[in-house]
């Protein structure tokens, strides 16, 4: 993530106290999430579709809005991870299966969202025209050469070799924050996928090329207008734009593979490294089984001019900082070794969250694993939604891999309306993009090194971190993302002022022209056409 605009951060901070008070009020709130959300995901014949938007009739109070958006993103999560339907040839297509549910194949299959366009399918060298939506993923030559024996069947589309399984070529977190190394010495891998409305909008306006972006901005010489208008979701009418970012662990015999949602993937490293500045990185491709550890969902709707942002995690990723006030659980964590770092004085006894030393080369054996610690527990509204959907999953399917994933939190718009003339509600002029709440949101596997300050850290000038800049979870440890504790979690302050807010970070997203990218950083990946001529 990029450094956020100071004005945006200050606005967020001024409302933080009000947000926390409103969150605390959820303790006595009834659970307003029921089978009306994602109803088609629990019984055959399945019709598991993503959400459209929250009901406009949802009461405007904070707790009602929170639960409504939590229900929306849970519906998105289940529908996007539903098994994909197949065509007459057996190829997966961008539709949910009507016959296979969330317990399909023991949790190892191609879900709907993996049929969507990957970033490398849309933003290609020489600004080549992207393949048709749902047509497969472009495969590097080094991966295509692996196709022998029982490996996935590949096919040719024009001059390109394509595959139906993911191609994971990224291993550095956003804004060059660095990699995460698991306990087996492998780098976490990242994927980025766009749904049909986003794919179609980008292709229609040729936003995969610098030249296409210049045409869109032709009447915007000062780069001060919003010219990118992705389709919005409309309640019960259309889904709108959705993009997802995923994080994956390469699974080995040391892992409990049955606890993860799994898929086969081409794990690819480009010669020269992630930024073409590391000559020791050689081109390499491997076909691996990978397990899902983190999942961002970003959904553009009429009610959310700054998009709805949600993130999910696997329960075994790492302990929370609050858990160190007592002995840690005996079961192993994926990215934390409690044997070498037991609790001491209410904190880990080792240095944690350390950025791996450079060079960042995933091909170097024996690299030091990342000791990952989660800072903030889910908000109480997220916990209530987690409990509701986990219960529904258990009732419909019994125990599946999806019982191991939880909503960390959802950022949704607040202060969207103001009272105008004659008492009519209108867009709040102070917050035209709305104000995100909760103020901060991070995934421990994707924003590992910018989750926020914690107790005991100091500022760059040696001063103690103020309490309202710390990420603190108070309650009865260990943290349980499915159950509200006797004491309400107090998420004081929350985060470093340069990070950890999805909305505030992506507000700076721009196209290659310098004008707004409508919260989508990927538009900056566009390249010039091979000839530099207009398309």
N, C-alpha and C positions, 0 to 999 in steps of 0.2 A: 504494500500500500504506500501511496505517496504521503508527504507531509500535508496535513489538512490546512485549510484556510483558517487564519486566526479568528476571524469574525464568526465563522461557523462554530468553532470550538467554544468561544466565549458564550455564544448564545446557548449552546448545549449545556454549559456548566451552570448558567443562571437558572435553568429549569430543573437541574438535577435533584435538588432537595424536594421540589414538588413531585417529581416522578417517584422518588423513594417513598414518600408519604402515601401516594396513590397505590404503589405496589403493596405496601403494608396493609392497605385496606382490603386487599384480596383475600385475607385470611378467612373472613366470614362469608365470602362471596360464594353463591351456589355455582356448581360446575355446569356451565351452559354449553357443553360440547357433547353431542350425542351421535346416534347413528345416521343423522341427516348428513353429516360430513363423511365423504368417501364411502357412502353406503354401497356403491357398486363394487367395492374392493373386497367384500367379505363373503359373498355367496355367488355360486355359479348359476346361470351364465353371467360372467363378470362383465362389468362396464365401468372400469376403474379409470376415470378421467380426472385430469388436474382441475383445480379450482378456477374460478373466473374472477371473483372479487368478493369482498365481504358484503353481506346484506346491507343495503343503504338504510334499512330500518333499524340497524343495530343501535342501541342507545349510545349517546355520545360520551358517557362517562368512561373513565380510563379502564376500569376493570372489564366492562363489556367489550370495549374495543380490543383490549389485550387478548381476551379469550377468543374473540372472533378471528383475529389474525393468526393466533396460534392454531386454530382449527383449519384455516385456509392453508397454512404451510404444511401441516401434517397431511392434509389431503393431497397436496402437491407431492410430498415425499413418498407416500404410498403409491400414487398413480405413476410417478416417473420411474419408480423402482419395480413396477409390476412387470412380469414376463412379457416380452414383446410378442405380438402375433407374428405369424409367418405367411408368406405368399405360397403360391402353388409349387414353387421349387424348394421350399423349406427355408428361404432367406428371411431373417427378421425384418419387420417393417415398423414404422413409427406409430403403432397402435397397440393398445393393451390386448393381451390374449383374452378370449372369452371362455377358454376351457382350463387354463392353468392359473393357479392362484399364487399367493406370496409364499407358499410352502413348496413351490415347484423345485424339483431336482435337488433338494437338500440345500437350496440357497446358492446354487452355482448355475447361472444362466445369463442370457443377454436381456437386460431390462429395456424399457421403452427409451429412456434418455440416451442410451448408448447407440441408438440408431440415428440420433441427431448429429448435425454437422460438428466436427471438431474444429477448433481454432485453426489448425493447420490445413483443414479442408477449405476454409473460407479465405484465409490470408496466405496466398501461395507466392513462391518466387516469381518475379516478373509480372505480378498481378494477374496471373492466369485465371480464367473464369472458373469459379468453383463448380464441383460436380452437383448434380441434382440432389435435392434434399432426400435423405433416406437411401441414397445410392451407394453407401459404403464409405470407407475411409481410405484416403490415399496412403499407400504404403511405400516407405523408402526402399530403394533397391536392395539395401543390405538385409532388410526383413523379408523381401520377396524371395530372396535366394534361400531362405530357410525352409521354404515350402516343400517338404519332402515327407513321404510316408503318411503318418497320421496327423500331420499338421493341418490347420484350417485350410479349406479350399479357397483359393484366390481366384479372381476373375479380372479380365481386362476391360476397362471402360475407356475407349479412345486409346490414347497412348499411356494411360495410367493403369497400374496394378492396384486394385482396391481389396479391402478386407471388411468383414462385418464385425470384427472384434476391435477393442480400443487399441490405439497406438499412443503409448505414453512416452512422450519425448521430453517432458519438463521435470526437473528435480530441484529447482531453486524457487524459494517462495517469492511472492510478489515484491516489487521494488528491490530486487537483488538482496533480499534479507538472508539468503543462504539456505542450505539443506538441513533436513533432519535425518539423523543416522539411527537406524534401529539396532536392537541388541545383537543382531547377526552381522552388522556392519554394512547393511544395504541402505541406500538412500530411499526415502519416501518419494513416490512419484505422483504427479499432478495431471489432471485432465480438465479440459474446458469445452463445454458443449452448448450449442444454441438450438432452440426449437424452430419449428417451421416458420412462424411469423417473423422471427428475427432473421433467419436465413433468407427468406424471400425479400424482406426489406433491404438487406445489405446487397443482395444481387440486383434487385430492381434499380437501385440508385448507384450501383457500381462502387459501393463504399469499400470494397476490397482493394481498390486502387487509389493512389494519390490523385490521379487525374479525376476520378469520379468524385472524390471528396471536394476537389477544387470547383467542380461544376456545381455541386450542391451549395457551395459557399459563394457562388459568383455574385450574389446580391448582398453579401455580408462582408464588405471589405475591412471593416474594423474588427471582425471576429467577435462581435459582442452580442450576436443573436443566436438563439437556438434553432438550428436548421435540421437537426436529426430528430425525427418524430417516430419512434418505434410504436407499433400497434399496442394499444392498451387493452387489458382485460375488462370486460363489462359484465356485470352481475347476471348470471344465468344466460348470457348471450354469446360471449366469446372469451377464450382463454387469454389472449394477449401474448406479450413477449415474456419468455422465460429463458434464462441461462443458468447453468450449473457449473460449479467447480468441485472437483472430487480429489480426494487424497487417498493413496493406496500404499499398502505394505506388501512387499514381495514375500510370499509365504514360503516357509521352509518346513522341514520335518520337526523343527523345534517349536512350531506354532500349533495351537489348537485350531486347525483350519475350519472345523465345523462350526466355530463360533462366529465366523465372518461371512458376510455376503462376498462371494468369490466370482471371479471371471478369468478367462484366459486373456492375455494382453501381450502385444508386442512392446517390449521395454527397449527403447531406442535411445542411443546417445549419438549426437551428431559430432563429426570431427571438429575439433577446436573448442568443444565445450558449449555450455549454455549460451554464452555471449560471444563465441568465436574468438576468445582471447586466451584460451588455455591449450597450448599446442600439445600437451601431453595426453589430452583426451582423444582417443582414437574412435573412429566410427565403429559402433557395435550394436547388434540387435539380438535379443533373446526372446523366446516365447516362454512366458512365465505365468504361473497362477498368482493372482494378486487379491488381497483382501481389502475391502472398503474400510477406511478409518475416519474419514471426514467428508462432509457433504454440504456445500453452500447451495441454497436455492435463492434466486433473485427474480422477482415477479413484478412486472409493470402492470398496474391496474388504474382504473379511473380514480379510485379513492387514494392512490399513493403516487403523487407526482414525482417523488424521489425513489420510487420502487419499494417493494416489500423485501426485506432482507432476513434470511433465516439460515441458521447453521445447525447441523446435526453431527454427533460424534458417536464413536463406539465406546461402550462403557468401560472397556479395559485399557484405553489409551494410556492413562496415567492417573496418579492420585491427585486430589485437590490439596492445596496448601493447608486448608483447615483440617485435613485428615491427620496431619503430623502431630496433633495434640494427643494422640494415642497410638498404640502399635498398629502398623498397617496390616491390611488383610493378607492372609497367606498366599492367595492366588497371585500368579505373576501378572504384571502389567506389560503392555506391548512396548512402551517407550520409557520405562523406568525400572531400574534394578534396585529393589529395596534391600537386597542382601548387602550391597556395597554402600547404601545410603539410608540407614535407618533413621527414625525420628530422634531428634536431640533438642531438648528445650522447646518443644513445640514447633520446630522447623526441621527441614532436611539437614542431615549432618554433612552433606557434600555440597559443592557448588553445582547449581543446576541451571538449565536454560542457557548453556554456553554455546555460542556459535562455533561450529567446526572451523578448524584452521584451514586457511587456503594453502594450496589450490583446492577448489571444490571439484574434485574429480571422482565420480562414482566408481571408477575402475581401479582405484587404489585399495588394496586389501588391508584388513586390520585397522580400520579407522575407529576412533573412539566413539562409542554410542552416545547419543544425546540423552541426558537425564532430563526428562520432560515432566513438568509439574503444572497442573491446571490451577488458575488463580481464582476465578469467580464461579460460584455455583449458578445453575439456571435460576431465573426469576421464578416466583411462585406461580405465575400464570402459565409459564412453560412446564413447570412440574405437574400442574393439574392436567394439562393437555397430554403430557407424556403418560401419566397414569391412566387416563381415559383410553388412549389409543393402544397402549400395551394390553389393557384389559380386553379390548375388542379383538386384538390380534390373537390373544390366547384363547378366547372363546371361539373364534372362527377356525383357527388353524392348529391350536395347541402350541407347543414350543417350536419356534422357528428362529432363524438367524436374526430376524427383524426385532425380536424381543431384546436384542443387545444394543439397539440404537436409540438415542434420545435427542430431543430438541434442546439444544443449548440455550437458545433464546431467539426471539424474533424482534427486529426493528420495524416499527410501523409508524405512520404519520400521526402527529398530534398538532394541535393549534392550527388546524387547516382552515377554520372558518372564523369569520368575524361578523359582528352585527353591523350591517350597513344601513342605508336609509330606509325609513319606514319599517325597521325591525327585520328586514330581509337578510338572511345569511348569505355571505359572499366569501370569496377567497380572501384569506387573511393577508393584507398587503405586507405585514412584517415578516411573514414566512411563506412566500409564494410557492416554495417547494415543500412546505410543511416542516415540522421539526421532528427528528427521529426520537423515538422512545422505545426501549431504554437508550440512554445516551451512548452506551458503548457495547460493542459486540465483537467477539473474537473466537476463532476456532484454534484449539491448541496445536493442531497439526498443520495449520496454514498460516497462522500469525503467531508462531511459536515464540518469537523473540520480541514481540511488541504487545503481549497480553496486558501489560501495565506494570506499574511499580508495586512492590510488596513491602511488607514490614521489614525494616532493617536496612533497606537500600538508602543511598544518599544521592543528592543531586550532583551535577558536574562540579559545583563549587564546594562540595563537601557538606552542605546543609542537609539536615534530615528531611526526608520526603514528608510533606504535609499529609495529615490524615485523609483529607478529602482528595488526595491524589493517589491513594492506595487502593488496591483491589483486595477487599477483605470479605470473607464469608464467615459470619457468626451463626452458630446453631449447634446442633447435636451431631458431631461427626460420628461415623464417616458420612460424607455427603451422599445423598441418595437422589438421583435425578428423577425418580418416579414418585416420591412421597414427600409431602410437605412436613417439615420437622415441627416439633412442639414450639420452638422459637422461630419466628420469621427470620429468614436470612436478611442480614443487613449488608447491602452491597454499597459500602461507603465510597464515595468518590468514583472510583472505577478504573481510571486508566491514564496512561501517559498521554500528554496533551498533543502528541503528534501522530497518534495512531489509534487503533482499536475501535474505531467507529466506521462501519462499512459505508454508511451514507456520507459521512464527512470526508472520508478518503476519496470515494468515487465521485464526489462533487467536482473534483479537479480533473476528471477524465476529459481528454480532448482528442480530436481527430488530428491527423498530420498537418492540417491547416492551422491549428491552434485554437479553433473554436470548440465549443462544448461538444463532447461525445455523448451527451445525455446519459451520464453515469456509466458508460461502457468504455473501459480502458482499451479493450481489444481493437477498437477502430484505429488506434495508433500503430497497429501492426501492418497496416496497408502499405504496399510497395508500389513503386513506379512500374508502369508497363515495360515490357522488354524493349520496346522501341521508343518509349517516352511520348508516343503520340496519343491524341485523344481517342477514347473508346467510343 
